[in-house]
Amino acid sequence: MSLEKGIRPWGTYEVLLEGDYCKVKQIVVNQDQRLSYQYHKFREEVWTIVSGTALVVLDGQEIRLQPGEVIKIPLGSKHRIGNISESPLIFIEVQMGSYFGEDDIIRIQDDYER
């Protein structure tokens, strides 16, 4: 059972677990789409790729990830993920920290002018 679902310009997300010290989401990124280049003040993240090919930018470095690969996004690191495959990119995001609100997304660049 999902705790929360959301639709964004780049795809969808579903909150699978939310606790005091972590939040877990399944995120689906549509073909040729990407999330904003951003950072967080209150949480770090771990992404596990489930399906598709991801292009991650972590503090300016580009990293390609395939299903089964994992990347850690440290607190305060600038990051984004994009789908460079011909099918949806699906990944699990585990957030750890003291606050998980959407207002802890500090956008540096956004394709959708948010």
C-alpha positions in Angstrom: 0.0 0.0 0.0 1.4 3.4 -1.0 1.5 6.2 1.6 1.6 8.9 -1.1 1.7 9.1 -4.9 2.7 12.1 -7.0 2.9 13.1 -10.7 5.7 15.4 -11.8 6.7 16.7 -15.3 9.4 14.1 -15.5 7.4 11.1 -14.3 5.9 9.7 -11.0 6.8 8.8 -7.5 5.3 6.6 -4.8 6.2 6.7 -1.1 6.6 3.2 0.2 7.7 3.9 3.8 8.0 7.0 5.9 9.4 7.0 9.4 11.2 9.3 11.8 14.6 8.7 10.3 14.0 7.6 6.7 11.7 7.8 3.8 11.6 5.3 0.9 10.2 6.1 -2.6 9.9 4.3 -5.9 10.6 6.8 -8.6 9.8 6.4 -12.3 11.5 8.8 -14.8 10.1 8.9 -18.3 12.3 8.5 -21.4 14.5 11.5 -22.1 13.5 13.2 -18.8 15.5 14.2 -15.7 14.9 15.7 -12.3 16.2 19.1 -11.3 19.9 19.7 -10.4 19.4 20.1 -6.6 20.7 19.6 -3.1 19.3 19.1 0.4 20.2 20.6 3.8 18.6 17.9 5.9 18.9 14.6 4.2 21.2 12.3 2.3 20.0 9.7 -0.2 20.8 6.3 -1.6 19.5 5.4 -5.0 19.2 1.8 -6.3 18.5 1.4 -10.0 15.8 -1.2 -10.7 15.1 -0.8 -14.4 16.5 1.3 -17.3 19.8 3.3 -17.6 20.4 6.3 -15.4 22.7 9.3 -16.0 23.5 10.7 -12.6 25.3 14.0 -12.1 26.9 14.2 -8.6 28.7 17.4 -7.8 29.4 17.9 -11.5 30.6 14.4 -12.3 28.5 12.2 -14.7 28.0 8.6 -13.7 26.0 6.0 -15.7 24.1 3.4 -13.7 22.5 0.1 -14.7 19.9 -2.1 -12.9 21.3 -3.3 -9.6 23.8 -0.5 -9.2 23.7 1.9 -6.2 24.9 5.4 -5.6 25.0 7.4 -2.3 24.1 11.1 -2.5 25.8 12.7 0.6 24.2 15.5 2.5 24.6 18.8 0.7 25.9 17.3 -2.6 24.5 18.7 -5.8 22.8 16.0 -7.8 20.3 15.0 -10.5 19.2 11.8 -12.2 18.0 11.4 -15.8 16.7 8.6 -17.9 18.9 7.8 -20.9 17.2 4.5 -21.9 14.3 3.8 -24.2 12.1 2.5 -21.4 11.1 4.1 -18.0 13.9 4.5 -15.5 12.8 3.0 -12.1 14.8 3.4 -9.0 14.4 3.2 -5.2 15.4 6.2 -3.2 16.1 5.9 0.5 16.2 9.2 2.3 18.0 9.4 5.7 18.2 12.5 7.9 16.2 14.8 10.1 13.6 16.2 7.7 12.1 14.8 4.4 9.8 17.6 3.3 9.6 18.7 -0.4 10.7 22.2 0.7 14.2 20.8 1.4 14.7 20.6 -2.4 17.0 23.5 -3.3 17.0 23.7 -7.1 20.0 24.9 -9.0 18.7 24.2 -12.5 15.3 22.8 -13.6 14.1 21.9 -17.1 10.5 22.7 -16.0 11.2 26.2 -14.5 10.0 25.2 -11.0 
